[in-house]
Amino acid sequence: MTVVTTRMPEAPRKLQKFLILFDNSSLLYFPGQFVTGRVLVELEEDTPVIGQSMSCPIISLYFHVVGEGVVRLMDRRTRTTDRESYIDFRMKLLGDQDQGPVLLSPGIHSFPFKLGLPLGLPSTFLGKHGWVQYFCKAALREPNGLTHKNQQVFIVMSPIDLNLEPALLASFEMFKPHTLNEECDLFNLLKYKFWQSTYLVSCRVRLDKGGYVPGETINIWANIHNSSKVTIKRTKASLTETIQYMAHNKVIQTETRELSSISRGKVEPGEVADWNNESLYVPPLPPTNLRGCHLMRIQYDVFFVIEPKNLEKEIKLQLPIMMATYPFRNDDGTLRRKRGSSYPTTLPIFRPWLDSKPEFPE
């Protein structure tokens, strides 16, 4: 919570407390829910709100709910920014001329607020070069000219339910043949017939499904044929997060980070290596449903990497997956628990692997 007081002419202070309080102490809301609470004002002495004439000093209280996405990228020469609005709700809680003469007595006064959140809001997101944030602002103007400002952030989580994505329940497989002298065009694979003897290295990778939640394990099967004369130093599977920041309909920054990985040893020439139901852990991650946001995109992938021992570049297979909020359930509603899974009770808001924390809206 941020409180800012702008001092105008010096005068005896009448305001003792100025707070924004939410009825939901967790500050976590879902699209479609109501955000309710109150603004508390504690006064030291009698304070007129509306007088009989415009010359009478008044106290006024304004309330503003904001939901916005912001991208901001700065370097030595340029500064690129873009912004979009999801919520812009304003109301006057106190000081309306239509209220008639009002005198606030000393003590605590409570001014309730209520706002229904629209459906389709993107989740709260805090990145290095951008954010999606939701917050309430209140401004109180005293008769003596003092203006007090208060701000309180709340969290919106737009969940993704894997049970509403049945196609992701099927296993996901990819095959890639490769020669160490010539890169094979993956997009043209379907135009040809491939035989194991044709390619010096071939790899087939399968995931148990296409969608996961934090705390689960990604089960991986792989089959690597090394028909070359070069030793494969190791094979590796990694879970990555890629964030794209966009401004004015152009991608201005892309960040990719490895979240977890497992690896296996070398594959000698002429040998075949198998991965049999190996587990890649999905760590606790902030909610990442940015549907409805046009400034940032998040993608999760499992990369299967073959590292030759010579100077040839790595062979990579990219398998896109969905990161969701609610895991798959059985027909009777019970949770489908997987071996090695440990569902966290809470999810983080910040991404600790960021080089620096994001700037916050003023």
C-alpha positions in Angstrom: 0.0 0.0 0.0 1.3 3.4 -0.9 0.3 6.7 0.8 1.2 10.0 -0.7 0.3 13.4 0.8 0.6 16.5 -1.2 0.8 19.5 1.0 -0.7 22.8 0.0 -1.0 25.7 2.4 -0.1 24.9 6.0 -3.1 24.3 8.2 -4.0 22.3 11.3 -4.2 18.6 10.4 -7.6 17.0 10.6 -7.0 13.6 9.0 -5.7 10.8 11.4 -6.1 7.7 9.2 -6.7 7.1 5.5 -6.8 3.4 4.4 -8.1 1.2 1.6 -9.3 -2.1 3.0 -10.5 -5.1 0.9 -13.1 -7.6 2.3 -10.9 -10.4 0.8 -7.8 -10.3 2.9 -5.9 -12.5 0.4 -6.3 -9.8 -2.3 -6.8 -12.6 -4.8 -9.7 -12.4 -7.3 -11.0 -14.2 -10.3 -12.6 -12.6 -13.4 -16.4 -12.3 -12.8 -16.0 -11.9 -9.0 -16.8 -8.7 -7.1 -14.1 -6.6 -5.6 -15.5 -5.2 -2.4 -14.1 -3.2 0.4 -14.1 0.2 2.0 -12.1 3.4 2.4 -11.6 4.4 6.0 -11.2 8.0 7.0 -10.5 9.0 10.6 -11.0 12.7 11.4 -9.9 14.7 14.4 -12.6 17.3 14.4 -15.8 18.3 12.7 -15.3 18.6 9.0 -17.8 20.0 6.5 -18.4 18.0 3.3 -20.8 20.1 1.5 -21.7 23.6 2.7 -24.7 25.8 1.9 -22.6 27.8 -0.6 -19.6 27.2 -2.8 -17.5 29.4 -0.6 -17.8 26.9 2.3 -14.8 24.6 2.5 -15.5 21.0 1.6 -13.7 17.6 1.9 -14.0 15.3 -1.1 -13.0 11.6 -1.6 -12.3 10.1 -5.1 -11.9 6.4 -5.9 -10.3 4.8 -9.0 -9.9 1.2 -10.0 -7.3 0.5 -12.6 -6.3 -2.6 -14.6 -3.5 -2.1 -17.1 -0.8 -3.7 -19.1 2.4 -1.8 -19.6 5.6 -2.6 -21.6 8.6 -0.4 -21.0 12.1 -1.0 -22.5 14.9 1.5 -22.1 18.4 1.5 -23.4 21.0 4.2 -23.7 19.5 5.9 -26.7 15.7 5.1 -26.8 12.8 4.4 -24.6 10.0 2.3 -25.9 6.7 2.1 -24.1 3.2 0.9 -24.8 0.1 0.5 -22.6 -3.4 -1.0 -22.7 -6.3 -0.7 -20.3 -8.5 -3.5 -18.9 -10.3 -1.6 -16.1 -10.9 2.1 -15.7 -13.6 2.7 -13.1 -14.0 6.0 -11.3 -16.4 7.2 -8.6 -16.7 10.0 -6.1 -17.3 8.5 -2.6 -17.7 11.8 -0.8 -18.2 15.5 -1.7 -21.0 15.3 -4.4 -22.8 18.6 -4.6 -26.1 16.7 -4.9 -25.7 15.3 -1.4 -26.6 18.5 0.3 -25.0 19.9 3.5 -23.1 17.3 5.4 -20.9 17.6 8.5 -18.5 14.7 9.3 -18.1 14.3 13.1 -14.7 13.3 14.7 -13.9 9.6 14.5 -13.8 6.9 11.9 -16.0 7.0 8.7 -16.3 4.1 6.3 -17.1 4.5 2.6 -17.8 1.1 0.8 -17.0 0.3 -2.8 -18.0 -2.6 -5.0 -16.9 -3.5 -8.6 -17.6 -6.6 -10.7 -14.5 -7.7 -12.5 -15.1 -8.3 -16.3 -14.6 -11.8 -17.7 -11.6 -12.4 -19.9 -9.1 -10.4 -17.8 -5.4 -11.4 -18.2 -3.8 -12.6 -15.0 -1.5 -10.4 -12.9 2.0 -10.6 -14.4 5.2 -9.0 -13.3 8.1 -9.2 -15.8 11.4 -7.5 -16.3 10.2 -5.2 -19.1 6.4 -5.2 -18.5 3.5 -6.0 -16.3 -0.2 -6.6 -16.0 -1.4 -5.0 -12.7 -4.6 -4.2 -10.9 -4.9 -1.6 -8.2 -7.3 0.8 -6.4 -6.4 4.5 -5.8 -8.1 6.9 -3.5 -7.6 10.6 -3.2 -8.8 12.7 -0.3 -8.8 16.5 -0.4 -9.1 18.4 2.9 -10.7 21.8 3.2 -7.3 23.3 4.1 -5.8 22.2 0.7 -4.1 19.0 1.8 -4.5 16.2 -0.7 -3.9 12.6 0.5 -3.4 9.7 -2.0 -3.5 6.0 -1.3 -3.0 3.0 -3.5 -3.6 -0.7 -2.9 -2.7 -3.5 -5.4 -4.9 -6.6 -5.8 -4.2 -9.8 -7.7 -6.3 -11.2 -10.6 -5.8 -14.8 -11.6 -7.5 -16.0 -14.8 -7.3 -19.8 -14.4 -6.7 -22.4 -17.1 -8.4 -25.7 -16.5 -6.8 -28.7 -18.2 -10.2 -30.5 -17.9 -11.5 -28.0 -20.5 -8.7 -28.8 -22.8 -9.2 -32.5 -23.6 -6.9 -32.6 -26.6 -4.0 -31.9 -24.2 -4.6 -35.3 -22.4 -3.2 -37.2 -25.4 0.5 -38.0 -25.6 2.7 -35.7 -27.7 5.4 -37.1 -30.0 8.0 -35.7 -32.3 10.5 -37.4 -34.7 13.6 -35.7 -36.1 16.3 -37.3 -38.4 19.6 -35.5 -38.7 22.9 -35.7 -40.4 26.0 -34.1 -38.8 26.9 -32.5 -42.1 23.6 -31.2 -43.3 20.6 -29.9 -41.3 17.3 -31.5 -42.1 14.4 -29.2 -42.8 11.8 -30.2 -40.1 9.0 -28.6 -42.0 9.5 -30.9 -45.0 9.6 -34.2 -43.1 6.2 -35.2 -44.3 7.2 -34.9 -48.0 9.7 -37.8 -47.7 10.0 -41.4 -46.6 12.7 -41.9 -43.9 14.6 -45.0 -43.0 16.9 -45.4 -40.1 19.8 -46.2 -42.3 19.3 -43.0 -44.3 20.2 -40.6 -41.4 23.3 -40.7 -39.3 21.4 -39.6 -36.1 17.7 -40.0 -35.5 15.6 -39.2 -32.5 12.0 -39.8 -31.4 10.7 -38.0 -28.3 7.3 -38.5 -26.6 5.7 -36.6 -23.7 2.9 -38.2 -21.7 0.5 -35.3 -22.4 0.5 -31.7 -23.7 -0.6 -29.7 -20.6 0.7 -29.5 -17.0 0.4 -27.5 -13.8 3.2 -26.4 -11.4 4.3 -29.2 -9.1 3.7 -32.0 -11.7 6.3 -34.0 -13.6 6.6 -34.2 -17.3 7.2 -37.9 -18.3 9.5 -38.3 -21.2 10.3 -41.2 -23.5 13.0 -40.9 -26.1 14.8 -43.2 -28.6 18.2 -42.1 -30.1 19.9 -44.0 -32.9 23.5 -42.9 -33.4 24.5 -44.4 -36.7 27.3 -41.8 -37.2 31.0 -42.0 -36.4 30.7 -39.2 -33.8 30.1 -39.8 -30.1 27.1 -38.0 -28.7 28.4 -36.3 -25.5 25.0 -36.3 -23.8 21.3 -36.0 -24.2 19.3 -33.4 -22.3 15.6 -32.4 -21.7 14.8 -28.9 -20.4 11.7 -27.0 -19.6 11.9 -23.4 -20.8 9.9 -20.2 -20.4 9.9 -17.7 -23.2 8.5 -14.2 -22.7 7.9 -11.8 -25.6 7.3 -8.1 -25.0 5.5 -6.2 -27.7 5.0 -2.5 -28.3 3.1 -0.9 -31.2 2.4 -4.4 -32.7 6.2 -5.3 -32.8 8.2 -7.7 -30.7 10.8 -5.5 -28.9 12.3 -8.0 -26.5 12.4 -11.8 -26.1 13.7 -13.6 -23.0 14.1 -17.4 -22.7 15.0 -19.1 -19.4 15.6 -22.7 -18.4 13.4 -23.7 -15.5 14.5 -27.3 -15.0 16.4 -30.0 -16.8 17.6 -33.6 -16.7 20.4 -35.2 -18.8 21.8 -38.6 -19.6 25.3 -39.7 -20.6 27.0 -40.3 -23.9 25.9 -42.4 -26.8 28.7 -44.1 -28.7 28.8 -44.5 -32.5 26.5 -47.4 -33.5 24.6 -47.4 -30.2 21.0 -46.9 -29.4 19.9 -45.0 -26.2 16.5 -44.9 -24.7 14.8 -42.7 -22.2 12.0 -44.6 -20.4 9.5 -42.6 -18.5 12.1 -40.0 -17.2 10.6 -37.2 -15.0 11.2 -33.5 -15.6 9.9 -31.4 -12.7 7.7 -28.4 -13.2 8.6 -25.9 -10.5 6.2 -23.5 -8.8 5.3 -20.8 -11.3 3.2 -17.6 -11.2 -0.2 -17.9 -13.0 0.6 -17.2 -16.6 -2.7 -16.9 -18.5 -2.2 -13.7 -20.5 -5.2 -14.2 -22.8 -6.6 -10.8 -23.4 -3.2 -9.1 -23.2 -1.7 -7.9 -26.5 1.6 -6.6 -25.1 3.1 -9.8 -23.6 3.2 -13.5 -24.6 4.4 -16.4 -22.6 5.3 -19.8 -24.1 6.5 -23.0 -22.4 8.5 -25.7 -24.3 10.2 -28.9 -23.6 13.5 -29.0 -25.6 15.2 -32.3 -26.2 18.8 -31.7 -27.0 21.5 -33.9 -28.5 25.0 -32.6 -28.0 27.6 -34.1 -30.4 31.2 -34.4 -29.1 32.7 -32.6 -32.1 32.1 -29.0 -33.1 28.8 -29.6 -34.7 25.9 -27.6 -33.3 23.3 -29.2 -31.0 20.3 -31.1 -32.4 17.1 -29.7 -30.8 13.6 -30.9 -30.8 11.0 -28.4 -29.6 7.8 -29.6 -28.0 5.4 -26.8 -27.0 3.2 -27.4 -23.9 0.5 -25.6 -22.0 1.1 -24.4 -18.4 -2.3 -24.4 -16.6 -3.8 -23.7 -13.2 -6.1 -26.7 -12.5 -4.8 -30.3 -13.2 -6.6 -33.1 -14.9 -9.2 -35.0 -12.8 -10.8 -38.4 -13.0 -14.4 -38.8 -14.0 -15.4 -39.0 -10.3 -13.7 -35.6 -9.6 -10.7 -37.0 -7.8 -7.2 -35.6 -8.6 -5.1 -37.6 -11.1 -1.9 -37.8 -9.0 1.3 -38.6 -10.9 4.4 -40.2 -9.6 6.8 -37.5 -8.4 4.2 -34.7 -8.4 4.0 -32.3 -5.4 1.3 -29.6 -5.9 2.2 -26.4 -4.1 -0.3 -24.8 -1.8 0.5 -21.3 -3.0 2.0 -19.9 -6.2 4.6 -17.1 -6.4 3.8 -13.7 -7.9 7.4 -12.7 -8.7 9.7 -14.6 -11.0 12.8 -15.0 -8.9 15.0 -15.9 -11.9 14.5 -12.3 -13.3 17.7 -10.3 -13.4 16.0 -7.5 -11.7 12.5 -6.7 -10.3 10.1 -4.8 -12.6 9.3 -1.2 -12.3 5.9 -0.5 -10.8 3.3 1.9 -12.0 3.5 5.3 -10.3 
